[in-house]
């Protein structure tokens, strides 16, 4: 048999729940209209400000990438035609401090090195190391090149220190070449014992390396 729900007089007189809630919301908005408008303006300003900052940052990054491309073009176009470092130095002040400027410094330091201005190259490489951290690509590149610069300047003691620190950390982008450089620098200071130790370590560490024949040739030469 069908059943019917029964409602009391009290239930029938109770206001609709949705209408009641809506009325309370409208009443709250009317009473706090000023606060709500101010809050909405703050939200709009925050979102607008964040969008402006993000857009400005992207524009700055694009500008500095273009500057790096210009520097690279100057460096390549002047290859074999004379000094280029004076031109490259003028670019540095146009960079904001940060990774782009570090890359610009690396370009400048490499140009100094290619022009055999080793003290100037060493100064810039050291500046890069002071303003970056191990593990960052620009740090790793600058540290390896700093070793080469010290070696070219015939400051073999400092070159060995740099190469050893890279080998000990074991994170260089061209670790095989750094090992070879360390062995070579030991040879330059007539320390055949340590040169052989490094070459033997390479023989064990880089068993499948395509250039391992160079290591074995150097070992034979030192043992001969």
Secondary structure, 3 states (H helix, E strand, C coil): CCCCCCCCHHHHHCCCHHHHHHHHHHHHHHHCHHHHHHHHHHHHHHHHHHHHHHHHHHHHHHHHHHHHHHHHHHHHHCCCCCCCHHHHHHHHCCCCCCHHHHHHHHHHHHHHHHCCCHHHHHHHHHHHHHCCCCCCHHHHHHHHHHHHHHHHCCCHHHHHHHHHHHHHHCCCCCHHHHHHHHHHHHHHCCCHHHHHHHHHHHHHHCCCCCCHHHHHHHHHHHHC
